[in-house]
């Protein structure tokens, strides 16, 4: 793709959002160990995802990307992984069956252990400490020892990601994701809710369709009904970690970052001449780029041409995070210009990040109605411009949390403290996620 590129090329560029590692020798040793470990994902899987995303860029499929804001080592348990997968499976079934379009399932999982911060330090009870940058860097406990970046946590993150992927592969290929189990995916706390009842009606229709196929002799013991393809993604923030897991594919001779199937660059690190772009332009994974309302159109065009010089469909996903109040004025000009240039892009909507505020109770939260409004406006603007709304990017969990206000149960500010579990940003719970899926399915069908 880029002849002069090497996986270390990024080191000659400015690398923002990197931890201040106190011991370079210790860091180098960890990176050397990581470079010897097996890849977490494989080039063939990455190519399969890119082919699917190419379909999404043409409107022939829809990208569903979701999971935790920042994964927590202590939450990497079988029940939590299962519940996150379960709600993504539910959402995809709703979109496929009710929306009539194949859904590409990509989790923010098995590697989303690092987070960008606005400052290297923060004040905690009047004491200045290194900022918490996610479990792959340091600990959240407010002591100088816990907050000092420790490269060994990257090694622990690798093993946590490997354990997560092992379980995900077992679930998605071992029968758990079979379509005759759709009713079993409904979480207990959702079952009696309006969304749970709607989902159960849909699940019964699918069950009846499978029974009908069996009755007339159409085989149902096939991978399309008993297995599902599930991919992983995370923000490619820690460049030492990403470099260590970048390998040459023995079949094609191309470089792939084998830490995840899809990687994205955040708003804080998408400088055209920066280290993150310099690194990701050389790997053959699908790449996402987050774009807020204050973008510069010429800068975005430079980014597109740098990251996808061959204009390959499925290579580049632009994830717009405009905010409900800005999307109407900010998105249309961007769509118009990229359409004029003929760029092949998967357009995905992140309705979470620009709709965050502090509630009266003091909790950071998001209003479910604003999330739905931004998604709806995203679709409507694409329709008006003759472009394709290709996906959605959500922070969500399968747990019964109370972190976003609103939804079918109408969670209010005073209830946020009941089950406010996030160490990062507020997430949709399973019921709210299902409600989003039904709304999207209605729009996909149009």
C-alpha positions as CSV (number, residue, x, y, z in Angstrom):
1,X,0.0,0.0,0.0
2,X,2.8,2.4,1.0
3,X,6.2,1.2,-0.2
4,X,8.3,3.1,2.3
5,X,6.1,2.2,5.2
6,X,7.2,0.0,8.1
7,X,5.4,-0.8,11.2
8,X,7.8,1.5,13.1
9,X,7.3,4.5,10.7
10,X,5.0,6.2,13.2
11,X,8.0,6.8,15.5
12,X,9.2,9.7,13.3
13,X,5.9,11.5,13.8
14,X,4.3,13.3,16.7
15,X,2.4,10.7,18.8
16,X,-0.3,12.2,20.9
17,X,-2.1,10.5,23.8
18,X,0.8,8.2,24.6
19,X,1.4,7.4,28.3
20,X,4.5,8.8,30.0
21,X,6.2,5.5,30.5
22,X,8.7,5.9,33.3
23,X,10.9,3.0,32.4
24,X,11.8,2.7,28.7
25,X,13.8,-0.6,29.3
26,X,10.7,-2.2,30.9
27,X,8.5,-0.9,28.0
28,X,10.9,-2.4,25.4
29,X,10.9,-5.7,27.1
30,X,7.1,-5.9,27.2
31,X,6.9,-4.9,23.5
32,X,9.4,-7.6,22.6
33,X,7.3,-10.2,24.5
34,X,4.1,-9.0,22.7
35,X,5.8,-9.2,19.3
36,X,6.5,-13.0,19.9
37,X,2.9,-13.8,20.9
38,X,0.3,-15.3,18.5
39,X,-1.9,-12.8,16.6
40,X,-5.3,-12.2,18.3
41,X,-7.2,-12.1,14.9
42,X,-6.2,-13.4,11.5
43,X,-5.8,-11.7,8.1
44,X,-8.5,-13.9,6.5
45,X,-11.0,-12.7,9.0
46,X,-10.0,-9.1,8.5
47,X,-10.4,-9.4,4.7
48,X,-13.9,-11.0,5.3
49,X,-14.9,-7.9,7.3
50,X,-13.6,-5.5,4.7
51,X,-15.6,-7.3,2.0
52,X,-18.7,-6.9,4.2
53,X,-18.0,-3.3,4.8
54,X,-17.7,-2.8,1.0
55,X,-21.3,-3.9,0.8
56,X,-22.3,-1.5,3.6
57,X,-20.7,1.4,1.5
58,X,-23.1,0.4,-1.3
59,X,-26.2,0.1,0.9
60,X,-26.2,-3.7,0.7
61,X,-25.5,-4.3,4.4
62,X,-25.5,-2.3,7.7
63,X,-22.7,-1.9,10.3
64,X,-23.7,-2.4,13.9
65,X,-20.7,-1.5,16.1
66,X,-21.1,-1.4,19.9
67,X,-19.8,-2.2,23.3
68,X,-18.2,-0.6,26.3
69,X,-16.7,2.9,26.3
70,X,-13.6,1.5,28.0
71,X,-13.2,-2.1,29.0
72,X,-12.3,-2.9,32.6
73,X,-10.1,-5.9,33.4
74,X,-12.3,-6.8,36.4
75,X,-15.3,-7.0,34.1
76,X,-13.7,-9.5,31.6
77,X,-15.9,-12.4,32.8
78,X,-17.9,-15.0,31.0
79,X,-21.2,-13.6,32.1
80,X,-20.3,-10.0,31.0
81,X,-18.9,-11.1,27.6
82,X,-22.0,-13.3,27.1
83,X,-24.4,-10.4,27.9
84,X,-22.7,-8.0,25.6
85,X,-22.7,-10.5,22.8
86,X,-26.3,-11.4,23.6
87,X,-27.6,-7.8,23.1
88,X,-25.6,-7.3,19.9
89,X,-27.1,-10.6,18.6
90,X,-30.6,-9.4,19.5
91,X,-30.1,-6.1,17.8
92,X,-28.7,-7.7,14.7
93,X,-31.7,-10.1,14.5
94,X,-34.1,-7.1,14.8
95,X,-32.3,-5.2,12.0
96,X,-32.0,-8.2,9.7
97,X,-35.6,-9.5,10.2
98,X,-37.4,-6.3,10.6
99,X,-35.1,-4.1,8.5
100,X,-34.5,-6.7,5.7
101,X,-30.8,-6.0,5.4
102,X,-27.7,-8.1,6.4
103,X,-26.0,-6.7,9.6
104,X,-22.3,-6.6,10.2
105,X,-21.6,-7.2,13.9
106,X,-18.5,-5.5,15.3
107,X,-17.9,-5.3,19.0
108,X,-16.0,-2.6,20.9
109,X,-14.5,-5.5,22.7
110,X,-11.3,-7.5,23.3
111,X,-9.0,-4.5,23.2
112,X,-10.8,-1.3,24.2
113,X,-8.7,-1.0,27.3
114,X,-7.1,2.4,26.7
115,X,-8.7,5.8,26.6
116,X,-7.6,9.3,25.5
117,X,-7.5,12.1,28.1
118,X,-7.6,15.9,27.8
119,X,-4.6,16.2,30.1
120,X,-1.7,14.1,31.3
121,X,-2.6,14.9,35.0
122,X,-5.8,15.5,37.0
123,X,-6.6,16.8,40.5
124,X,-8.1,14.2,42.8
125,X,-9.0,15.6,46.3
126,X,-6.5,18.4,45.7
127,X,-3.6,16.0,44.8
128,X,-2.2,16.1,41.2
129,X,-2.0,12.6,39.8
130,X,-1.3,11.1,36.4
131,X,-4.7,10.8,34.5
132,X,-6.3,7.4,34.4
133,X,-5.8,6.2,30.8
134,X,-7.5,2.8,31.0
135,X,-6.6,-0.5,32.5
136,X,-4.0,-1.2,29.8
137,X,-2.0,1.7,31.1
138,X,-2.6,2.3,34.8
139,X,-5.2,1.8,37.6
140,X,-8.1,4.0,38.5
141,X,-7.3,4.1,42.2
142,X,-6.1,7.6,43.1
143,X,-2.6,6.9,44.3
144,X,0.7,7.8,42.7
145,X,1.7,4.1,42.6
146,X,-1.5,3.0,40.9
147,X,-1.6,5.9,38.5
148,X,2.0,5.5,37.3
149,X,1.8,3.9,33.8
150,X,3.0,0.3,33.8
151,X,3.7,-1.4,30.5
152,X,3.0,-4.8,32.0
153,X,-0.6,-3.9,31.8
154,X,-0.4,-4.1,28.0
155,X,0.7,-7.7,28.3
156,X,-2.2,-8.3,30.7
157,X,-4.5,-6.6,28.1
158,X,-3.3,-9.0,25.4
159,X,-4.2,-12.0,27.5
160,X,-7.6,-10.5,28.5
161,X,-8.3,-9.9,24.8
162,X,-7.3,-13.5,23.9
163,X,-9.6,-14.9,26.6
164,X,-12.5,-12.7,25.4
165,X,-11.9,-13.8,21.8
166,X,-11.8,-17.4,22.8
167,X,-15.2,-17.2,24.4
168,X,-16.7,-15.1,21.6
169,X,-15.6,-17.7,19.0
170,X,-17.0,-20.5,21.1
171,X,-20.4,-18.7,21.5
172,X,-20.7,-17.6,17.8
173,X,-19.5,-20.9,16.3
174,X,-20.6,-23.4,18.9
175,X,-24.4,-23.1,18.7
176,X,-25.1,-20.3,21.1
177,X,-25.8,-17.9,18.2
178,X,-28.1,-20.3,16.3
179,X,-31.2,-18.7,15.1
180,X,-33.4,-21.2,16.9
181,X,-32.1,-19.7,20.2
182,X,-33.4,-16.1,19.5
183,X,-35.8,-16.3,22.4
184,X,-33.1,-17.5,24.8
185,X,-31.2,-14.3,24.1
186,X,-33.8,-12.0,25.8
187,X,-32.4,-10.8,29.1
188,X,-34.4,-11.4,32.2
189,X,-34.9,-7.8,33.1
190,X,-36.0,-6.9,29.5
191,X,-38.5,-9.7,29.0
192,X,-41.5,-7.9,30.5
193,X,-40.7,-4.5,29.1
194,X,-42.3,-3.1,25.9
195,X,-39.1,-3.8,24.0
196,X,-38.8,-7.3,25.4
197,X,-42.4,-8.1,24.3
198,X,-41.7,-6.7,20.8
199,X,-38.6,-8.8,20.6
200,X,-40.4,-12.0,21.7
201,X,-43.0,-11.5,19.0
202,X,-40.3,-11.2,16.4
203,X,-38.5,-14.2,17.9
204,X,-41.6,-16.3,17.6
205,X,-42.0,-15.4,13.9
206,X,-38.4,-16.5,13.3
207,X,-39.0,-19.7,15.2
208,X,-42.1,-20.4,13.1
209,X,-40.2,-19.8,9.9
210,X,-37.5,-22.3,10.9
211,X,-40.1,-24.9,11.8
212,X,-41.8,-24.3,8.5
213,X,-38.4,-24.9,6.7
214,X,-38.0,-28.1,8.6
215,X,-41.5,-29.3,7.8
216,X,-41.1,-28.9,4.1
217,X,-37.7,-30.5,4.1
218,X,-35.4,-27.5,3.7
219,X,-32.2,-28.3,5.8
220,X,-31.7,-25.9,8.8
221,X,-28.5,-27.5,10.1
222,X,-26.3,-25.1,8.2
223,X,-23.8,-22.5,9.3
224,X,-26.0,-19.6,8.1
225,X,-28.6,-20.5,10.8
226,X,-26.3,-22.1,13.4
227,X,-23.3,-19.7,13.5
228,X,-22.6,-16.0,13.1
229,X,-19.7,-13.9,12.1
230,X,-18.6,-11.5,14.8
231,X,-15.7,-9.1,14.6
232,X,-13.8,-7.0,17.1
233,X,-12.6,-3.4,17.1
234,X,-11.0,-0.8,19.3
235,X,-9.4,2.6,19.2
236,X,-5.8,2.2,18.0
237,X,-4.5,4.4,20.8
238,X,-1.3,2.8,22.2
239,X,1.0,2.6,19.2
240,X,3.6,0.4,20.8
241,X,1.0,-2.2,21.4
242,X,-0.4,-2.0,17.9
243,X,3.0,-2.2,16.4
244,X,3.9,-5.3,18.4
245,X,0.8,-7.1,17.1
246,X,1.3,-6.1,13.4
247,X,2.3,-9.0,11.3
248,X,2.9,-9.9,7.6
249,X,0.2,-12.2,6.2
250,X,1.8,-15.3,4.8
251,X,-0.7,-15.5,1.9
252,X,-0.7,-12.0,0.6
253,X,2.5,-10.5,2.0
254,X,0.5,-7.6,3.3
255,X,0.8,-6.0,6.8
256,X,-2.2,-6.5,9.2
257,X,-2.6,-5.2,12.7
258,X,-3.7,-8.4,14.3
259,X,-4.9,-6.8,17.6
260,X,-8.4,-6.5,16.2
261,X,-10.3,-6.8,12.9
262,X,-11.2,-3.1,12.7
263,X,-9.4,-0.1,14.3
264,X,-10.4,3.5,14.5
265,X,-8.7,6.8,15.1
266,X,-10.3,9.3,17.5
267,X,-10.9,13.0,17.1
268,X,-7.8,13.8,19.3
269,X,-5.4,11.7,17.2
270,X,-6.5,12.1,13.6
271,X,-3.8,14.6,12.5
272,X,-2.8,13.9,8.9
273,X,0.9,14.3,9.8
274,X,0.5,12.6,13.2
275,X,1.8,9.2,14.3
276,X,-1.6,7.4,14.4
277,X,-2.4,8.2,10.8
278,X,1.2,7.4,9.8
279,X,0.8,3.9,11.4
280,X,-2.7,3.0,10.3
281,X,-2.2,4.0,6.6
282,X,0.2,1.1,6.2
283,X,-2.0,-1.8,7.6
284,X,-4.7,-3.5,5.5
285,X,-7.4,-3.6,8.2
286,X,-10.6,-1.6,7.8
287,X,-10.1,1.8,9.5
288,X,-12.5,4.1,11.1
289,X,-12.1,7.8,11.8
290,X,-14.2,9.8,14.2
291,X,-15.3,13.2,13.0
292,X,-17.0,15.9,15.1
293,X,-18.9,19.0,14.0
294,X,-15.8,21.3,13.9
295,X,-14.0,19.5,11.1
296,X,-12.1,21.2,8.3
297,X,-13.3,19.8,5.0
298,X,-9.9,20.0,3.3
299,X,-8.3,18.2,6.3
300,X,-10.9,15.4,6.0
301,X,-10.2,15.0,2.3
302,X,-6.5,14.8,3.1
303,X,-7.2,12.1,5.7
304,X,-9.3,10.1,3.2
305,X,-6.7,10.2,0.5
306,X,-3.9,9.3,3.0
307,X,-5.7,6.4,4.6
308,X,-7.4,5.1,1.5
309,X,-5.3,6.3,-1.5
310,X,-6.7,3.5,-3.8
311,X,-10.3,4.4,-2.9
312,X,-11.0,0.8,-1.9
313,X,-14.6,0.1,-0.8
314,X,-14.7,-1.2,2.8
315,X,-11.4,0.2,3.8
316,X,-12.6,3.4,5.4
317,X,-15.5,4.1,7.7
318,X,-16.1,7.7,8.7
319,X,-17.9,7.8,12.1
320,X,-19.7,11.1,12.6
321,X,-20.2,12.3,16.1
322,X,-21.9,15.6,15.5
323,X,-24.4,16.0,18.4
324,X,-28.2,16.4,18.0
325,X,-27.9,20.2,17.8
326,X,-25.1,20.2,15.1
327,X,-25.7,17.3,12.8
328,X,-28.1,19.1,10.4
329,X,-25.7,21.9,9.6
330,X,-22.4,19.9,9.9
331,X,-23.2,16.6,8.1
332,X,-24.7,17.7,4.8
333,X,-21.6,19.7,3.5
334,X,-19.3,16.8,4.4
335,X,-21.5,14.4,2.5
336,X,-21.8,16.7,-0.5
337,X,-18.1,17.2,-0.9
338,X,-17.1,13.5,-0.4
339,X,-19.8,12.5,-2.9
340,X,-18.5,14.9,-5.4
341,X,-15.0,13.4,-5.0
342,X,-16.3,9.9,-5.6
343,X,-14.9,8.5,-2.3
344,X,-16.0,5.0,-1.3
345,X,-16.9,5.4,2.4
346,X,-19.0,3.6,5.0
347,X,-20.9,6.3,6.8
348,X,-21.6,5.5,10.5
349,X,-23.3,7.5,13.1
350,X,-22.0,7.8,16.7
351,X,-24.9,9.4,18.5
352,X,-23.3,9.1,21.9
353,X,-20.2,11.2,22.3
354,X,-21.5,14.7,21.4
355,X,-24.7,14.3,23.4
356,X,-23.0,13.9,26.8
357,X,-23.9,16.2,29.7
358,X,-23.8,16.3,33.5
359,X,-27.2,15.7,35.1
360,X,-28.8,17.5,38.1
361,X,-27.6,14.4,40.1
362,X,-24.0,15.1,39.2
363,X,-23.7,12.0,36.9
364,X,-22.3,12.2,33.4
365,X,-25.2,11.0,31.2
366,X,-26.9,11.0,27.8
367,X,-30.5,11.6,26.9
368,X,-32.0,8.6,25.0
369,X,-34.3,10.9,23.0
370,X,-31.3,12.9,21.8
371,X,-29.5,9.7,20.8
372,X,-32.5,8.6,18.7
373,X,-32.9,12.0,17.2
374,X,-29.3,12.1,16.0
375,X,-29.7,8.7,14.4
376,X,-32.9,9.7,12.7
377,X,-31.4,13.0,11.4
378,X,-28.4,11.0,10.2
379,X,-30.6,8.9,8.0
380,X,-32.7,11.8,6.8
381,X,-29.7,13.9,5.8
382,X,-28.2,11.0,3.9
383,X,-31.5,10.4,2.1
384,X,-31.7,14.1,1.2
385,X,-28.1,14.1,-0.2
386,X,-28.4,10.8,-2.0
387,X,-25.8,9.2,0.1
388,X,-25.9,5.9,2.1
389,X,-26.3,5.7,5.9
390,X,-24.2,2.7,6.4
391,X,-23.9,2.0,10.2
392,X,-24.2,3.0,13.8
393,X,-21.6,3.1,16.5
394,X,-22.9,2.8,20.1
395,X,-21.6,2.7,23.7
396,X,-23.8,0.0,25.2
397,X,-23.8,-3.0,27.6
398,X,-26.0,-6.0,28.1
399,X,-26.2,-5.2,31.8
400,X,-29.2,-3.6,33.6
401,X,-27.5,-0.3,34.1
402,X,-29.0,3.2,34.7
403,X,-26.5,5.5,32.9
404,X,-28.6,7.1,30.1
405,X,-31.8,8.9,30.9
406,X,-35.0,8.1,29.0
407,X,-36.0,5.1,27.0
408,X,-39.1,2.8,27.4
409,X,-38.7,2.7,31.2
410,X,-38.1,6.5,31.2
411,X,-35.0,6.5,33.5
412,X,-34.8,9.9,35.2
413,X,-31.8,11.7,36.6
414,X,-32.7,10.7,40.2
415,X,-32.4,7.0,39.3
416,X,-29.0,7.2,37.7
417,X,-27.2,6.3,40.9
418,X,-29.1,3.0,41.2
419,X,-26.8,1.1,38.8
420,X,-24.3,3.5,37.5
421,X,-21.4,1.1,36.8
422,X,-19.3,2.8,34.1
423,X,-15.7,3.9,34.8
424,X,-15.8,6.0,31.6
425,X,-18.8,7.2,29.6
426,X,-22.5,6.4,30.2
427,X,-23.8,3.4,28.1
428,X,-27.2,2.3,26.8
429,X,-28.5,-0.7,28.7
430,X,-29.9,-3.8,26.9
431,X,-33.5,-2.5,26.8
432,X,-32.5,0.9,25.4
433,X,-30.2,-0.8,22.9
434,X,-33.1,-3.0,21.6
435,X,-35.2,0.1,21.3
436,X,-32.5,1.7,19.1
437,X,-32.4,-1.4,17.0
438,X,-36.2,-1.3,16.3
439,X,-36.0,2.3,15.4
440,X,-33.0,1.7,13.0
441,X,-34.8,-1.3,11.4
442,X,-37.8,1.0,10.6
443,X,-35.4,3.4,8.8
444,X,-33.4,0.7,7.0
445,X,-36.6,-0.7,5.6
446,X,-37.6,2.7,4.0
